[in-house]
Amino acid sequence: MTEQTTRANDAAAARPTLSGTADVLPVEATEAIARAQAVSTGGIHPHEVLLSARAANIKQSAVRDVFEISMQPGLVSLAGGNPYLQSLPLAELGRVAERIIAEQGLEALQYGGGQGLLELRRQICAVMAEEGITDADPENVVITAGSQSAQDVAAKVFCDPGDVVLIEDPTYVGALNTFEAYQVDVQAVAVDEDGLVPAELRRRIEEITAAGKTIKMLYTIPSFNNPSGVTLSPNRRQEIVDICRGANILVLEDNPYGLLRFDGDVQAPLRAGNPDDVLYLGSFSKIFAPGLRIGWALVPAHLKQRFYLASEAVTLCPPSFNQMLVSAYFRDFDWKGQIRTYRALYQDRCQAMLDALEQHMPAGVSWTKPAGGFFIWLTLPAQIDTYPLLQQGIDAGVVFVPGAAFTSVEGPSNKLRLAFSSATEDNIREGVRRLAPVLAAACSGN
Ligand SMILES: Cc1ncc(COP(=O)(O)O)c(C=O)c1O
């Protein structure tokens, strides 16, 4: 067992057990909570000793557990960041899917090229151009099983155990899980309300390098960070890339939410002016359909072959039928209109949540005010651990994700994430109303 795993288990064991669970929840939910607490309930199977050190580092995602819990009827879930698919033209998409199988079935159901369909790679370049990446060559696009899989390939291609990856604190839990699986030394860089702080990035690079460690990548979500909702300000963007270039650190830019800026005035990604220094990850999950599992990497030309071969080694090829369906959607449907619909919908939901927070939250609780994306990040007084509040929230009929899921720093977190993407405005208001007394009691020490 690695030192990191031991610390993780210690931290989990130190967490208080959620009480009263069996009385109010069915057995699956109880098990899910137990997994979220990383409490082992069964005996140890002999196969345990066969596991790799890598596998020991892979943890059950707390978000996944909370997601299972939030399926319980009567609970308002502000936990999962699901896109609101109800506004997609489902009947028409069904007819397109049928036509693809009937008319192009031999291609749709067959293996395809490892890099993905050329037509879709061209369309991906058009999607990226909407955000300001105007020089992307379809040759350097690798289609992957969601951008999650592209993160995995990036970690595999660049990181040996012990290598450092810099991250924002907080950051996306799926990326933390990926880096832990590759036994990466994840090191946090401070952020403020304008995103990564350049001076802090410089300081951390000096400090880590002086300690004799090798920093391979900066993993960053510059627009509408999951979980914080914070966006890196335009005047810091080039500086961040320049600092990394100077230190020979590759920037891994994860941008699934960039087009979902409420006012439509999207900001150029870090990749826009920096084709050689930034490995860019994109996704159709938030602007179309996460279940199709189609994302992509736009890879610097000199690294494309390495990345593509590693990706092919995992999946052989991205799913042919799903690529054809995504391609048909972007060819034949008003996808830009759909993005405008999403922007307006998420803006209204975000505003409903901000208004409800303003109305109900006790003194001492603060929160971010995102300009896009899916999430708001709450900060409670420093002494409060939001993890035990999860059960109290469930008892009050609302689910959120405790902040500890989104940081590499061990120990309690006084933060929590609320998602406004998938609940209706009424449910958002009701969820925040239910959450308020739980947080008020915590703030007053009861
Ligand atoms: C920041 C970030 N990156 C990547 C992903 C995963 O996206 P995909 O569905 O394309 O794998 C998510 C999903 O929530 C995310 O929030």
The ligand as a Gaussian input file, in Angstrom:
#p B3LYP/6-31G(d) Opt

LIG

0 1
 C      -14.182000      19.483000     -16.143000
 C      -14.661000      18.197000     -16.726000
 N      -13.867000      17.504000     -17.535000
 C      -14.272000      16.346000     -18.084000
 C      -15.513000      15.815000     -17.809000
 C      -15.894000      14.504000     -18.433000
 O      -16.459000      14.753000     -19.684000
 P      -16.802000      13.568000     -20.686000
 O      -18.242000      13.234000     -20.489000
 O      -16.522000      14.157000     -22.027000
 O      -15.910000      12.418000     -20.397000
 C      -16.378000      16.502000     -16.962000
 C      -17.690000      15.937000     -16.628000
 O      -18.385000      16.346000     -15.752000
 C      -15.947000      17.729000     -16.414000
 O      -16.724000      18.440000     -15.598000

